[in-house]
């Protein structure tokens, strides 16, 4: 039997999940090549960086069209991306600099070159690798800077699959509250150990009658709100 605290969190997650389902249903078109690269760029650029700064960096890259050029020359791609990521970026009403311009330019250029080595573009590659688990394996193996969490997030964000879990710190905190987190499963940094935690979350989602890729989205929203409320209470 769940505690009152657990019941309140589950109720909040279910309410948010309903809103997310409506959002999913309202979308009736697939992302084009530009949209796919934008989402993939965001996943790479947001690692260890505030999301709003990562979005500004992704916006700058998208506006340049450098990842849509079909350029297979990694060095040329790197230099063009590096220039973009070294420029000050507008974030809200401030100008900020991206933290890892060299590292992310290297990762994105290597990924773009690899995609164009195997397919005409990213859209074709994802059509060829249609199975969600296979697509995630390809990204983790061939996309520098992308781990199982980022790969799962990308595939969820482009609506490729809602059957892969995005296990971040918010979801881990939720799992601990619900007493379904097993530290013996290891970290979430490798695909092998990630799958163990994913299996637990998938079973949990199945018990709630929802897709795990949408459940963790709702959990992310609720847990962020909960943490902000806790901070405000502590500061009062």
RAHU-V971423 format. One record per pair of residues at least 12 apart in sequence whose C-alpha atoms are under 10 Angstrom apart, sorted by sequence separation. I is the first residue (numbers start at 1). J is the second residue. D is the distance in whole Angstrom. If there is no record, write none. Layout:
BEGIN
I:J:D / I:J:D
END
This chain:
BEGIN
42:54:6 / 43:55:9 / 45:57:7 / 46:58:9 / 66:78:10 / 85:97:8 / 86:98:7 / 126:138:10 / 136:148:7 / 139:151:6 / 140:152:10 / 152:164:6 / 153:165:8 / 154:166:9 / 184:196:10 / 185:197:7 / 201:213:10 / 41:54:9 / 42:55:6 / 45:58:7 / 67:80:10 / 85:98:6 / 86:99:9 / 136:149:9 / 138:151:9 / 139:152:9 / 151:164:9 / 152:165:6 / 153:166:6 / 184:197:10 / 199:212:10 / 202:215:9 / 41:55:9 / 42:56:9 / 44:58:9 / 66:80:7 / 67:81:9 / 84:98:10 / 85:99:9 / 86:100:9 / 87:101:9 / 136:150:9 / 137:151:8 / 151:165:10 / 152:166:6 / 153:167:9 / 182:196:9 / 183:197:9 / 198:212:9 / 201:215:9 / 202:216:10 / 42:57:8 / 43:58:9 / 66:81:8 / 85:100:8 / 86:101:6 / 136:151:6 / 137:152:10 / 139:154:10 / 149:164:9 / 151:166:9 / 152:167:9 / 182:197:8 / 185:200:10 / 201:216:8 / 39:55:9 / 41:57:9 / 42:58:6 / 64:80:9 / 85:101:5 / 86:102:8 / 135:151:8 / 136:152:6 / 139:155:10 / 148:164:10 / 149:165:8 / 150:166:8 / 172:188:10 / 181:197:8 / 38:55:9 / 41:58:6 / 42:59:9 / 64:81:9 / 84:101:8 / 85:102:8 / 135:152:9 / 136:153:10 / 148:165:9 / 149:166:5 / 150:167:9 / 180:197:9 / 40:58:9 / 41:59:9 / 66:84:10 / 82:100:10 / 83:101:8 / 133:151:10 / 136:154:9 / 148:166:8 / 149:167:6 / 150:168:9 / 182:200:9 / 39:58:8 / 61:80:9 / 82:101:6 / 83:102:9 / 85:104:8 / 86:105:10 / 132:151:10 / 133:152:9 / 136:155:8 / 148:167:9 / 149:168:7 / 169:188:10 / 181:200:8 / 38:58:6 / 41:61:8 / 61:81:7 / 64:84:8 / 81:101:8 / 82:102:6 / 85:105:7 / 132:152:9 / 135:155:8 / 168:188:8 / 180:200:7 / 181:201:9 / 37:58:9 / 38:59:8 / 41:62:9 / 60:81:10 / 81:102:9 / 82:103:9 / 84:105:9 / 167:188:7 / 180:201:8 / 61:83:10 / 82:104:8 / 83:105:9 / 133:155:10 / 175:197:9 / 38:61:8 / 61:84:7 / 79:102:9 / 81:104:8 / 82:105:5 / 132:155:8 / 37:61:10 / 38:62:6 / 60:84:7 / 61:85:8 / 78:102:8 / 81:105:5 / 82:106:8 / 115:139:10 / 132:156:10 / 180:204:8 / 37:62:8 / 38:63:10 / 60:85:8 / 78:103:10 / 80:105:8 / 81:106:8 / 135:160:9 / 172:197:9 / 175:200:9 / 41:67:9 / 58:84:10 / 78:104:9 / 79:105:8 / 82:108:10 / 135:161:10 / 175:201:8 / 178:204:10 / 35:62:9 / 57:84:8 / 58:85:9 / 60:87:9 / 78:105:5 / 79:106:9 / 81:108:8 / 82:109:10 / 115:142:9 / 167:194:8 / 34:62:7 / 37:65:10 / 57:85:6 / 77:105:8 / 78:106:6 / 81:109:8 / 111:139:9 / 114:142:7 / 115:143:9 / 132:160:7 / 133:161:9 / 136:164:9 / 166:194:10 / 167:195:10 / 34:63:10 / 38:67:9 / 56:85:10 / 57:86:10 / 60:89:8 / 77:106:9 / 78:107:9 / 80:109:9 / 114:143:8 / 126:155:10 / 131:160:9 / 132:161:6 / 165:194:9 / 172:201:10 / 175:204:9 / 37:67:7 / 57:87:9 / 59:89:9 / 60:90:10 / 78:108:8 / 79:109:9 / 130:160:8 / 131:161:9 / 132:162:9 / 133:163:9 / 165:195:9 / 167:197:8 / 171:201:9 / 34:65:8 / 37:68:8 / 57:88:9 / 59:90:10 / 75:106:9 / 77:108:8 / 78:109:5 / 111:142:7 / 112:143:9 / 130:161:10 / 132:163:8 / 133:164:8 / 164:195:9 / 167:198:7 / 56:88:10 / 57:89:7 / 74:106:8 / 77:109:5 / 78:110:8 / 110:142:9 / 111:143:5 / 132:164:8 / 165:197:9 / 166:198:8 / 34:67:8 / 56:89:6 / 57:90:9 / 74:107:10 / 76:109:8 / 77:110:8 / 110:143:7 / 111:144:7 / 127:160:10 / 165:198:6 / 33:67:10 / 34:68:7 / 55:89:10 / 56:90:7 / 57:91:9 / 74:108:9 / 75:109:8 / 78:112:10 / 109:143:10 / 110:144:7 / 111:145:9 / 126:160:9 / 164:198:8 / 165:199:9 / 167:201:9 / 33:68:8 / 54:89:10 / 55:90:10 / 56:91:6 / 74:109:5 / 75:110:9 / 77:112:8 / 108:143:8 / 109:144:9 / 111:146:10 / 163:198:10 / 164:199:10 / 165:200:10 / 166:201:10 / 53:89:8 / 55:91:9 / 56:92:9 / 73:109:8 / 74:110:6 / 77:113:8 / 107:143:7 / 108:144:8 / 165:201:7 / 53:90:8 / 54:91:9 / 72:109:9 / 73:110:9 / 74:111:9 / 107:144:5 / 108:145:8 / 164:201:10 / 165:202:7 / 52:90:10 / 53:91:6 / 71:109:10 / 72:110:9 / 74:112:8 / 75:113:9 / 106:144:8 / 107:145:6 / 164:202:8 / 52:91:7 / 53:92:9 / 73:112:9 / 74:113:6 / 106:145:10 / 107:146:9 / 149:188:8 / 163:202:8 / 45:85:10 / 52:92:8 / 56:96:9 / 57:97:9 / 72:112:7 / 73:113:7 / 74:114:9 / 104:144:9 / 148:188:8 / 149:189:8 / 165:205:10 / 57:98:7 / 67:108:9 / 71:112:8 / 72:113:5 / 73:114:10 / 103:144:10 / 104:145:8 / 147:188:9 / 148:189:7 / 149:190:9 / 53:95:10 / 56:98:9 / 67:109:8 / 70:112:8 / 71:113:7 / 72:114:8 / 103:145:9 / 147:189:7 / 148:190:7 / 149:191:9 / 163:205:10 / 174:216:9 / 53:96:8 / 66:109:10 / 69:112:10 / 70:113:9 / 72:115:9 / 73:116:10 / 147:190:7 / 148:191:6 / 53:97:8 / 54:98:8 / 57:101:10 / 67:111:10 / 68:112:9 / 72:116:6 / 147:191:8 / 148:192:9 / 171:215:10 / 172:216:10 / 175:219:10 / 53:98:7 / 54:99:10 / 67:112:7 / 70:115:9 / 71:116:8 / 72:117:7 / 148:193:10 / 149:194:8 / 171:216:6 / 174:219:7 / 53:99:9 / 66:112:10 / 67:113:9 / 70:116:7 / 148:194:7 / 165:211:9 / 166:212:8 / 167:213:10 / 170:216:9 / 171:217:9 / 173:219:10 / 174:220:9 / 147:194:10 / 148:195:9 / 163:210:10 / 164:211:9 / 165:212:6 / 166:213:7 / 170:217:10 / 171:218:10 / 172:219:10 / 173:220:10 / 50:98:10 / 162:210:10 / 163:211:6 / 164:212:7 / 165:213:5 / 166:214:9 / 168:216:9 / 171:219:6 / 172:220:10 / 174:222:9 / 49:98:8 / 50:99:10 / 162:211:6 / 163:212:6 / 164:213:5 / 165:214:8 / 166:215:9 / 167:216:7 / 170:219:7 / 171:220:6 / 174:223:7 / 49:99:7 / 70:120:8 / 140:190:9 / 141:191:10 / 161:211:10 / 162:212:7 / 163:213:5 / 164:214:9 / 165:215:8 / 166:216:6 / 167:217:10 / 170:220:6 / 171:221:10 / 173:223:8 / 48:99:9 / 49:100:9 / 70:121:7 / 140:191:8 / 162:213:4 / 163:214:8 / 165:216:7 / 166:217:8 / 169:220:9 / 170:221:9 / 171:222:10 / 48:100:9 / 69:121:10 / 161:213:8 / 162:214:6 / 164:216:10 / 165:217:9 / 168:220:8 / 170:222:9 / 171:223:8 / 45:98:9 / 47:100:10 / 68:121:8 / 161:214:10 / 162:215:9 / 167:220:9 / 170:223:6 / 45:99:10 / 67:121:10 / 68:122:9 / 137:191:8 / 159:213:10 / 162:216:10 / 166:220:9 / 169:223:10 / 170:224:7 / 45:100:9 / 67:122:10 / 136:191:9 / 45:101:9 / 157:213:10 / 47:104:9 / 156:213:7 / 170:227:9 / 45:103:10 / 46:104:10 / 155:213:9 / 156:214:8 / 45:104:7 / 44:104:7 / 45:105:9 / 153:213:8 / 152:213:8 / 156:217:9 / 45:107:10 / 41:104:9 / 44:107:8 / 45:108:9 / 44:108:8 / 153:217:9 / 41:107:10 / 41:108:7 / 40:108:9 / 37:108:10 / 37:112:9 / 40:122:10 / 37:121:10 / 37:122:7 / 36:122:7 / 37:123:9 / 36:123:7 / 33:121:8 / 34:122:9 / 35:123:10 / 33:122:7 / 34:123:10 / 32:122:10 / 33:123:6 / 36:126:10 / 32:123:8 / 33:124:9 / 31:123:9 / 47:145:8 / 44:143:9 / 47:146:9 / 44:144:9 / 45:145:9 / 44:145:6 / 45:146:10 / 43:145:9 / 44:146:6 / 40:143:10 / 43:146:8 / 44:147:9 / 47:150:9 / 43:147:10 / 46:150:9 / 40:146:9 / 43:149:9 / 44:150:7 / 43:150:6 / 44:151:9 / 42:150:9 / 43:151:8 / 43:152:10 / 40:150:9 / 43:153:7 / 44:154:9 / 40:151:8 / 43:154:6 / 42:154:9 / 40:153:9 / 41:154:9 / 39:153:9 / 40:154:6 / 43:157:10 / 39:154:6 / 40:155:9 / 38:154:10 / 39:155:9 / 37:154:10 / 40:157:9 / 36:154:9 / 39:157:7 / 40:158:9 / 36:155:10 / 39:158:7 / 36:157:9 / 36:158:7 / 35:158:8 / 31:157:10 / 32:158:10 / 31:158:7 / 30:158:8 / 31:159:9 / 30:159:8 / 29:159:10 / 30:160:9 / 27:159:10 / 24:159:8 / 10:174:10 / 9:174:9 / 6:174:9 / 9:177:9 / 10:178:9 / 9:178:9 / 6:177:7 / 7:178:9 / 5:177:9 / 6:178:6 / 5:178:9 / 6:179:10 / 3:177:10 / 3:178:9 / 2:178:8 / 2:179:10 / 21:210:10 / 24:214:9 / 18:210:10 / 17:210:9 / 21:214:8 / 14:208:9 / 17:211:10 / 20:214:7 / 21:215:10 / 20:215:9 / 14:210:9 / 18:214:10 / 17:214:7 / 18:215:10 / 20:217:8 / 21:218:10 / 10:208:10 / 16:214:10 / 17:215:6 / 20:218:7 / 16:215:9 / 17:216:9 / 19:218:9 / 17:217:8 / 18:218:9 / 14:215:8 / 16:217:9 / 17:218:5 / 13:215:8 / 16:218:5 / 17:219:8 / 13:216:9 / 15:218:8 / 16:219:8 / 13:217:9 / 14:218:7 / 16:220:10 / 17:221:10 / 13:218:5 / 14:219:9 / 16:221:8 / 17:222:10 / 12:218:9 / 13:219:6 / 16:222:8 / 12:219:9 / 13:220:9 / 15:222:10 / 10:218:10 / 13:221:8 / 14:222:10 / 10:219:9 / 12:221:9 / 13:222:6 / 9:219:9 / 12:222:7 / 13:223:9 / 12:223:10 / 10:222:9 / 9:222:8 / 9:223:8 / 9:226:9
END
